[in-house]
Every structure is written in C-alpha cells, then in structure tokens.
C-alpha cells in the first residue's frame, strides 16, 4: 500500500474521533475513467495516490447504470485514456463491453487498486495544517468513518454522478400500477416487448433507448420539451465531431455550425417536420454555452420517419393510466423511461470551497477548470468527453509532479501500514 495510518495524536489532528489515514500522494475521489486516468498519469511520475470509490467496482456508472446496447458515440482514438490506446481489433465505435474490458486492462497495467465501498461524506481543506481532510464511510463493513489526509485532493466523480428525475404531477398514481425507471436503470428493450413506452427526453440517451425499444418490439413514444440538434454520426466518411474540430481550427463557430446544419439537412432531411425542432443557436455554440450535446444519430431518425417511434409534446402530468401532454392530449402507457440526464454530486460532500457552482460544475470554463487552490484538482468536468478527461489528467499529474519534488513527509505523523 502507498498510504499510512496515523494515531490520533494532538499534533496531527486534535479533534479527530475516528481512524485517520495519511496519504503521501493525492487523494482521488472516484474510480471511473477520470480517476483512473489521473492515477495512471501520476504513477508514470512515480507518485503514489489513493482512489476512493463508493461502489464495489471500477467505472460503476458504465458497468451498472448504462443500457446494454450502448456504444461510444465518438471514434475510439477520441475516447482513449492517456498512455494506452484501444486494441487494434476493437471496432471504431467500441461497445459498452469493449470499453469496460479496456478499463480493466488499464487498471491492471498501471496497478491501480481503488478502495471500494468508501463513500466520501465530507471533504474540506484544513488551513492550519495545509492538508485536505476527506471523511468516508465503509458501505461494505458499516464500520467507523475514516479520515484520509493529504496535501492534494482530486475530484474525479464527474458530471454524471447522480440521475436527474423531474418532479411530475401524478407520478405516484402512475407508479402504483406501472413501471417507471430512469435510463440509468434501463437495460434492454426486451423487458418491454409489446408495451407502449413513454420516453421523456430527446438527447442521445433518449434517442438510443427509443431505438432499442423499437428493435425489441416495443412501441416507444418520445416526449420532446425543447429543440434538439440531430446530426449524422459521420459526414464525408469521417466522424462529424472530428470534422467539426478540424473546421474550427480555421473558421468561426457560427460558420462551422451553419455548414454542419446544411450538410445534415442534405443527409437526413428536415427534422422539424417530424416534431423535432432545431434550436435557433447552432449545435456547437449551444454546446459551448449551455453544455447541451447535439444528438449523433445511430438509426433512431429512420424509425421516427417510418412511424415506429412516435414524437409527442412535453408532459404536463402523469395519470394512473398514462400521461397528459401540454397540448391537452392524454394517452395510455404501460411504462415510462426518464432519459433526463445526470448531475454532479460534488456539492453534497465538498465543503467550504467556492470552486464549484451550485450545480456542481467548475466555475472556470475549459480549459482552465482543472485546477483550484490549496492542492484542489478537478477531472472529468470539461463537457468535452473522454478526450477532455485525458487532457485534464495529464495536466494534473504534471502539476503535482512539479510540487512533489519539493515536499517531504510530515514528521508529526506516527506511521504504520494501512491494510488493503
């Protein structure tokens, strides 16, 4: 192990009432791709770290809270973590299982062994000792809280830590006799065969859930509240994302947006005639200003055009039989899927820090949102996907490495090996 435990002596923590663990390197909260990327990058600098993960496995969101048919929406070169490319035999758009196997190999290659079932309940900076104090509870053992102490704290829980479920009138009446789940609990359309299913949300998840339902013999209805940009996944034989990034090196955002929308209309037609209005702001500008990602079509639109997937308005309320929409129509449904996204959970445990907004995102925009004060670092909050995660991870490791050379162990701590 690369951590050591201290006794509760007065010089180290006069008010401690539970076991303490001194971590000579950074504390990383979260064992998803972001946390693993930072830990691996630190290891290449010979810097130890500890990863605290509330679940019992690495990448729990990917393993337990994604649907079976999920594939990466961007080509694999844009989704690799630092220092390890995807295997050459993987498809260009790796599946969920491909990505999970890649993450397991990544953890093994860099000898990353997170502390599982450690839920961080409180993290705050202690200016009197110039350290971060991170308190966890062990959900597996139900033991006493443990306080981990380090000069550096890396927040790697990401933008998608907790599902968002909107509060809809009538939800109690609906769930009494019908099934309602968030997309994080949806696995396969095979569970809904022959059922009328209302999917609330028209982002990438909502679109793909509808496609999966359709392919398994269900009857999906997608509720659309606001405009959505739908783009082909590829244009001119390359990823639409890659094409956009190349164009942005030479052209302003609005010109690139205009070009993408012109090509999209030629390739997939006018989406507005099917009830999918486009926002007035272009797809890239909208992403940059609001974080709303355009939909990269993987086959859903064809099923909307042929009527196998139906578009309905925003839901006003739910009923015991189904839903009432803002246009006054009412329809019966057998099940409901909330494809309404996720939020950060950082505000619930990171205390006394003004680095994050109330909704748990860094106040500083990309590419400056990876570093705070007093040894606080953030990874996986760029809104730029795994590519942004990799960039943040490398920056964090390099910054800590520069400071690592000038630090020495705190002699006030009484040290013995902390068990794995």
JOSUL-V136786 format. One record per pair of residues at least 12 apart in sequence whose C-alpha atoms are under 8 Angstrom apart, sorted by the first residue. I is the first residue (numbers start at 1). J is the second residue. D is the distance in Angstrom with one decimal. If there is no record, write none. Layout:
i: <I	I>
j: <J	J>
d: <D	D>
This chain:
i: <1	1	1	1	2	2	2	2	2	3	3	3	3	3	3	3	3	4	4	4	4	4	4	4	4	5	5	5	5	5	5	5	5	5	6	6	6	6	6	6	6	6	7	7	7	7	7	8	9	11	11	12	12	12	18	18	18	18	19	19	19	19	20	20	20	20	21	21	21	21	21	22	22	22	22	23	23	23	23	23	24	24	24	24	24	25	25	25	25	25	25	25	26	26	26	26	26	26	26	26	27	27	27	27	27	27	27	27	27	27	28	28	28	28	28	28	28	28	29	29	29	29	29	29	29	29	29	30	30	30	30	30	30	30	31	31	31	31	31	31	31	31	31	31	32	32	32	32	32	32	33	33	33	33	33	34	34	34	34	34	34	34	34	34	35	35	35	35	36	36	36	37	37	37	37	37	37	38	38	38	38	38	39	39	40	40	40	40	41	41	41	41	41	42	42	42	43	45	45	45	47	47	50	50	51	51	51	52	52	52	52	52	52	52	53	53	53	53	53	53	54	54	54	54	54	54	55	55	55	55	56	56	57	58	58	59	59	61	62	62	63	64	65	65	65	65	66	66	66	66	66	67	67	67	67	67	67	67	68	68	68	69	69	69	69	70	70	70	71	71	71	71	72	72	72	72	73	73	73	74	74	74	75	75	75	75	76	76	76	76	78	78	79	79	79	80	80	80	81	81	81	81	82	82	82	82	84	86	115	117	117	117	117	118	118	118	118	119	119	119	119	120	120	120	120	120	121	121	121	121	121	121	122	122	122	122	122	122	123	123	123	123	124	124	124	124	125	125	130	130	131	131	131	131	132	132	132	132	132	133	133	133	133	134	134	134	135	135	136	151	151	152	152	152	152	153	153	153	154	154	154	154	155	155	155	155	156	156	156	157	157	157	157	158	158	158	158	159	159	159	159	159	159	159	159	160	160	160	160	161	161	161	161	162	162	162	162	163	163	163	163	163	163	164	164	164	164	165	165	165	166	168	168	168	169	169	169	170	170	170	170	171	171	171	173	173	173	174	174	174	174	174	175	176	177	178	178	178	179	179	179	180	180	180	180	181	181	181	182	182	182	182	183	183	183	183	183	183	183	186	188	188	189	189	189	189	189	189	189	189	190	190	190	192	192	192	192	192	193	193	193	193	194	194	194	195	195	195	195	195	196	196	196	196	196	196	196	196	197	197	197	197	197	197	197	197	197	198	198	198	198	198	198	198	198	199	199	199	199	199	199	199	199	200	200	200	200	200	200	200	200	200	201	201	201	201	201	201	201	202	202	202	202	202	203	203	203	203	203	204	204	204	205	206	206	206	207	207	208	208	210	210	210	211	211	211	211	214	214	214	219	219	220	220	220	221	221	221	221	222	222	222	222	223	223	223	223	223	224	224	224	224	224	225	225	225	226	226	227	227	227	227	228	228	228	228	228	228	229	229	229	229	229	229	229	230	230	230	230	230	230	231	231	231	231	231	231	231	231	232	232	232	232	232	232	233	233	233	235	244	244	253	253	254	254	257	257	257	257	258	261	274	274	274	275	275	276	291	312	313	313	313	314	321	321	322	343	343	344	344	344	345	346	347	347	355	361	362	365	366	367	369	369	370	370	371	377	378	379	379	380>
j: <417	418	419	420	23	24	48	49	50	21	22	23	24	49	50	417	418	21	22	23	24	415	416	417	418	19	20	21	22	414	415	416	417	418	19	20	21	22	413	414	415	416	19	20	413	414	415	20	413	412	413	129	412	413	144	145	146	147	144	145	146	147	146	147	148	149	146	147	148	149	418	148	149	150	413	49	50	148	149	150	48	49	150	151	409	47	48	49	50	150	151	152	48	49	50	150	151	152	153	154	49	50	51	52	148	149	150	152	153	154	49	50	51	52	153	154	155	156	51	52	53	120	153	154	155	156	157	51	52	53	54	155	156	157	51	52	53	57	58	59	60	114	156	157	58	59	60	61	156	157	59	81	103	386	389	156	157	158	379	380	386	389	390	393	51	156	157	379	106	107	112	81	82	389	390	393	394	379	393	394	396	397	51	112	82	107	110	112	82	83	393	394	397	397	398	401	110	397	398	401	401	404	114	115	113	114	115	114	115	116	117	118	119	120	114	115	116	117	118	119	116	117	118	119	120	139	116	117	118	119	116	117	116	104	114	100	103	161	96	100	100	184	183	184	185	186	183	184	185	186	187	183	184	185	186	187	188	209	96	187	188	95	96	188	212	95	96	208	93	94	95	96	93	94	95	96	93	233	296	93	239	241	92	93	94	239	91	92	93	94	386	387	385	386	387	386	387	390	386	387	389	390	390	391	393	394	106	102	420	137	138	139	140	136	137	138	139	136	137	138	139	134	135	136	137	349	134	135	136	137	348	349	134	135	136	349	350	351	135	349	350	351	350	351	352	353	352	374	151	374	149	150	151	152	149	150	151	152	153	147	148	149	150	147	148	149	147	148	148	374	375	374	375	376	377	375	376	377	376	377	378	379	376	377	378	379	378	379	380	344	345	346	380	344	379	380	381	342	343	344	360	361	380	381	383	341	342	343	344	342	343	344	345	342	343	344	345	182	184	340	341	342	343	340	341	342	343	182	338	340	340	316	317	318	316	317	318	317	318	319	320	317	318	319	318	319	320	318	319	320	321	322	320	320	320	334	335	336	334	335	336	335	336	337	338	336	337	338	337	338	339	340	205	206	209	337	338	339	340	337	212	213	209	212	213	214	215	216	217	218	213	216	217	213	216	217	218	335	213	216	217	218	217	218	219	218	219	333	334	335	218	219	220	221	332	333	334	335	218	219	220	221	333	334	335	336	337	220	221	222	223	333	335	336	337	220	221	222	223	336	337	338	339	222	223	224	315	336	337	338	339	340	222	223	224	225	338	339	340	222	223	224	228	339	228	293	294	295	339	294	295	296	339	222	339	340	295	300	298	300	222	300	309	299	300	303	309	303	308	309	308	309	308	309	310	309	310	311	312	309	310	311	312	311	312	313	314	315	276	311	312	313	314	313	314	315	277	279	276	277	278	279	276	277	278	279	294	295	277	278	279	282	283	294	295	264	271	294	295	296	297	260	261	264	268	294	295	296	297	264	267	268	296	297	298	296	297	298	263	256	260	284	285	282	285	282	283	284	285	282	282	304	305	311	311	312	311	383	325	325	326	327	326	333	334	334	359	360	359	360	361	360	360	359	360	372	381	381	382	382	382	381	382	392	396	396	396	392	392	393	392>
d: <7.3	7.0	7.5	6.9	7.2	7.3	6.0	6.9	7.5	6.8	6.1	4.7	6.4	7.9	7.3	7.0	6.2	5.6	5.1	6.2	7.8	5.8	5.6	5.1	5.2	7.7	5.8	4.0	5.4	7.6	5.6	5.6	6.3	5.4	7.5	5.6	5.8	6.4	5.8	5.1	5.4	7.1	7.2	6.9	7.6	6.2	7.8	7.3	8.0	6.2	7.9	8.0	6.3	6.2	6.7	6.2	6.0	7.1	7.8	7.2	5.2	6.2	5.8	4.6	5.7	7.2	7.3	6.1	4.6	6.0	7.3	5.9	4.8	6.2	7.8	7.2	7.2	6.8	5.8	5.2	7.0	7.4	6.4	7.8	7.1	6.3	5.0	4.7	7.4	6.7	7.4	7.0	7.3	4.9	6.6	6.1	6.7	4.6	5.6	6.8	6.0	5.2	6.2	7.5	7.7	7.9	6.5	6.3	5.0	6.0	7.1	6.0	4.6	6.2	6.1	4.6	6.2	6.5	5.8	4.9	6.4	7.6	7.8	6.3	5.3	5.4	6.2	6.5	5.8	5.0	7.6	7.2	5.0	4.8	6.3	6.9	5.5	7.9	5.2	5.9	8.0	6.7	7.5	7.8	5.8	4.0	6.9	7.6	7.5	7.3	6.4	7.4	7.2	7.8	8.0	5.5	7.6	7.4	5.9	5.5	8.0	5.9	7.5	7.2	7.1	5.1	7.6	7.5	7.9	6.9	7.4	6.1	6.4	7.7	6.6	5.8	8.0	7.9	4.6	6.9	7.1	6.5	7.7	7.2	8.0	8.0	5.7	7.4	7.2	7.8	6.7	6.0	5.7	5.0	7.8	7.6	7.2	7.5	8.0	6.5	7.3	7.8	6.7	7.4	7.5	4.7	6.0	6.0	5.1	6.4	8.0	5.8	7.4	7.6	6.6	6.0	4.9	6.0	5.4	6.5	5.9	4.4	4.5	4.2	7.2	7.5	5.9	5.0	7.4	7.8	5.0	5.4	6.6	7.8	7.7	7.7	7.8	7.8	7.2	7.3	7.1	7.9	7.8	4.3	5.8	7.7	7.3	5.5	7.2	7.1	6.8	7.5	7.3	7.7	5.7	4.2	6.3	8.0	7.1	5.4	6.0	7.4	7.3	7.5	7.4	6.1	5.5	7.9	6.3	5.7	4.1	5.5	5.4	5.7	6.3	7.3	6.6	7.6	7.1	6.4	7.1	7.3	5.3	5.1	7.8	7.0	7.9	5.5	5.8	6.6	7.1	5.6	7.7	5.1	5.8	7.0	7.2	7.8	7.1	7.6	7.8	5.5	5.5	8.0	7.8	7.3	7.2	7.0	7.6	7.9	5.5	5.2	5.8	5.6	5.6	4.8	6.4	5.1	5.3	6.5	7.0	6.9	5.8	4.3	6.7	6.7	7.8	5.8	5.5	7.1	7.6	5.1	5.8	5.1	7.1	4.6	6.0	6.8	6.2	6.0	4.9	5.9	6.2	5.2	6.4	7.7	7.7	7.7	6.7	7.5	6.5	5.4	4.5	7.2	5.6	5.3	5.8	6.5	6.6	6.3	5.8	4.8	6.9	5.4	5.0	6.3	4.3	6.3	7.9	7.9	6.3	7.6	4.5	6.0	7.7	6.2	5.0	6.1	6.1	4.6	5.6	7.3	7.7	6.2	4.8	6.3	6.2	5.2	6.1	7.5	7.7	7.5	7.4	6.4	7.1	4.9	5.6	7.1	5.7	4.6	7.7	7.3	6.9	5.6	8.0	7.7	4.7	5.1	5.6	6.5	5.9	5.2	5.9	5.3	5.3	6.2	6.3	7.3	7.0	7.7	6.1	4.2	6.3	5.9	5.6	5.0	6.5	7.0	6.7	6.5	7.6	7.5	5.7	6.8	7.7	4.9	6.1	5.9	4.6	5.4	7.5	7.7	5.6	7.1	7.6	6.0	4.7	6.3	5.4	4.3	6.5	6.7	7.7	7.6	7.4	6.0	5.7	8.0	7.1	4.8	6.2	5.8	4.5	5.8	7.6	6.4	5.1	6.2	5.5	4.5	6.2	7.6	7.4	7.9	7.8	6.1	5.7	5.1	7.8	7.6	6.9	7.4	7.7	5.5	4.3	7.5	7.4	5.2	7.7	6.9	7.4	5.3	7.7	7.0	7.6	7.8	5.7	8.0	7.6	5.9	5.0	4.6	5.7	4.7	6.7	5.1	5.9	7.8	5.9	7.3	6.3	4.7	6.0	7.5	7.9	5.1	5.3	6.6	7.2	6.0	4.8	6.1	5.8	5.9	4.8	5.6	7.3	6.0	4.9	6.0	7.1	6.5	6.4	4.8	6.3	6.9	6.0	4.7	6.1	5.9	4.8	6.0	6.6	5.9	4.8	7.0	8.0	7.6	6.3	5.0	5.6	6.7	6.8	6.0	6.1	7.5	6.7	4.9	5.4	6.8	7.1	5.9	7.2	7.4	7.5	7.5	7.4	5.9	7.5	7.7	5.1	6.9	6.0	7.5	5.0	7.8	7.9	6.1	7.6	6.7	7.2	7.2	6.9	7.1	5.2	7.5	7.8	7.9	6.7	6.9	7.0	6.9	7.5	5.4	6.5	5.9	4.7	5.7	6.5	7.3	6.2	5.0	5.9	6.1	4.8	5.3	5.5	6.8	7.5	7.0	6.4	5.3	5.5	6.3	4.5	7.8	7.6	7.8	6.5	4.8	4.8	4.8	6.4	6.2	5.1	6.1	6.9	7.4	7.9	5.4	6.9	8.0	6.1	5.0	6.1	7.9	7.8	6.0	4.7	6.0	6.5	7.8	7.7	5.7	8.0	7.0	6.1	5.1	6.1	6.4	7.5	7.3	5.5	5.2	7.7	4.7	5.5	6.7	7.9	6.8	7.7	6.8	6.5	6.9	7.1	5.2	6.2	6.2	7.5	7.1	7.9	7.3	7.0	7.3	6.3	7.7	7.9	6.5	7.9	6.1	6.6	7.2	5.9	6.4	7.8	7.3	7.3	7.6	6.7	5.1	7.1	6.4	5.4	7.3	5.6	6.5	6.6	7.1	7.7	5.8	7.4	7.7	7.2	6.0	7.3	7.5	6.8	7.7	5.6	6.3	7.4>
